[in-house]
Amino acid sequence: MATRKPAKGKAKVKVTSTGKKVSYGQAGKAKGGGPRVKPGTSKGDSYCARSLGIKKRLPKKKQDDPNTPNNLSRKRWKCSGAKSRK
């Protein structure tokens, strides 16, 4: 798979089986220099609760699509409903 650069301001990019590039996630590091995504924390729980609201407003077809930016980010945060698990 060819390496692709994410869109400006995004952390990750995924190339789907159809060749479409999907950029997602917030770029950069956390304040202390560590990773921005830390599943199983209160920050993770807050993110998962917010992103669940986004997911519920999408059409059913998009809710189930694993290649939407919201679903890719939820997977990275290890969201299960409104909670982030380790």
Secondary structure as UniProt FT lines:
FT   TURN            8..9
FT   STRAND          10..15
FT   TURN            17..18
FT   STRAND          21..26
FT   TURN            31..32
FT   TURN            39..40
FT   HELIX           42..57
FT   HELIX           60..63
FT   TURN            66..67
FT   HELIX           69..76
FT   TURN            77..78
FT   STRAND          79..80
FT   TURN            81..82
FT   STRAND          83..84
//
